[in-house]
Amino acid sequence: MRDVVIIGIGQTPVGEHWDKSLRHLGHDAVMAAMADAGIETAGALYVGNMLSGQLTGQEHLGALIADFVGLRGIEALKIEAACGSGAAALRVGVMAVASGMHDVVLACGVEKMTDTIGGVTTAALATAADQEYEVSQGISFAGLNALLMRRYMHEFGMKHEAFAGFTVNAHRNGAHNPYAMFQSPVSEAAYLKAGMIADPINLLDSSPVCDGAACVVLAPADRFRDRARARVLASAVATDCLAMHDRRDPLALDAVALSSQRAYAQARVTPADIHLFEVHDAFSIMSALSLEAAGFAPRGAGVRLAMDGEIAIGGRIPISTMGGLKARGHPVGATGVYQVVELVQQLTGQAGANQVGGAALGMAQNIGGSGATVITHILSAI
Amino acid sequence: MSIPRNWRTRQQRYSLKAEVCNTCGNTIFPPRDVCPHCAEQKQSWTNLSGRGEVYSYTTMYNAPSGFEEYTPYTMALVKLSEGPMLTAQLTDVDGNGVAIGMPVEMVTRKLTQDGDEGQILYGYKFRPLLRQAV
């Protein structure tokens, strides 16, 4: 197995891109990453995407985007793992380079969610859950997370306002990220007043529907030492059952624990060594449960990290340092790649006002569904 | 949901038909060929009581397509007395009357409908357990 490095990154602003199609968004991110890496071709392109078939009526994105960026003929595949599709594409790219199958590989995530109206998008997102035994009953993704949040509040005696810190932190960081969908801070008072989506989850507990694309260029460390921007120390996937009601313990996120432990073992680190954590904060409750299952807080204490300011830049474990899914935005199949692009920004000292001091080791975790696919990457500075 | 897909799951939707694992004895709902508890493959059919309690719940204000007309409605994770948990709507009660731990029982109700002319999908919902008449 060869060591893998990232030699280039690219991203589009996250938002409502009325003027750009799926293929144009993918193009913009791939071209930016290739220019950043100083390359003109690649051995393979892996495109992470969840919803193109449902919301754009377009599948077959590997060939589509390869052609659109002038790489007609190369190996190109779409990779799907619900909201974890971006990191899944990256994972496939890492395997391709580590194995020696390819030298230069593009891992791109792209999602176009704003060409359809609300209920259709909500229903499409719910295909990540069990269609026959969850979705057919009338539950949405926000609803599933609300079931978790209510149970968490009940078991650990928390009020809804205890979660405010996750939203305030994400928006404070998003305010300094020019690629973020939301670039203004949100107060705790605004959080408490936000409209309900699925009680107790309100609008400011939830990540937004949006468009975006991001891309990284992967290459073997031994041949690209001079261009390396960050080293991929770990790439790990774990799975759990699709339906939340089938889990051993719905609040435990077993696949987060497994995926994190596999990543720590590969990188030979412990949670205490990690300088920043790009967490899958699709909903506030997922931040709390992820921090717990990944080993940053004991069970029931993930929310305390937010209450005590430990998740802020300068805190014990900064999360969502460029806004996270909450403020940067969550173009679902692109999110996992955005997270890793942001890690590279942090590890190369290019995170601007959001720079985590001395950042040398960062972790990104992308989750498909309510916790059925969990993909963890750990990167180190060169 | 397509007609054949609905038909295939009718015994589960209408009567909570479940399985008991012949090896580890756990109750399995919905049925599957490999036991999720012990990975063995031999199961027998069983009927569930339809009784359980609310493990968690949420009132939905923003519904997926097909359910918009019912908002707000209450969804729950119901822990069945035989062990399995399932996701279902609560009925005959509004969100304010629900609490974690509340005893509930299964009833058959309309879930949704495929457009104006499509099939009506029936299935299980759960209501607060009725007290027995004296």
Interface residues (C-beta under 8 A of the other chain):
Chain A: G118 G119 V120 T122 A123 A126 Q131 E132 Y133 E134 V135 S136 Q137 G138 I139 S140 A142 G143 L144 A146 L147 L148 R150 R151 H154 G195 M196 I197 A198 D199 P200 I201 C241 A243 M244 H245 D246 P250
Chain B: M1 R5 T9 Q12 P30 P36 Y55 S56 Y57 T58 T59 M60 Y61 N62 A63 P64 S65 G66 F67 E68 Y70 Y73 M75 A76 L77 P84 M85 L86 T87 A88 Q89 G95 I100 L111 T112 L121 G123
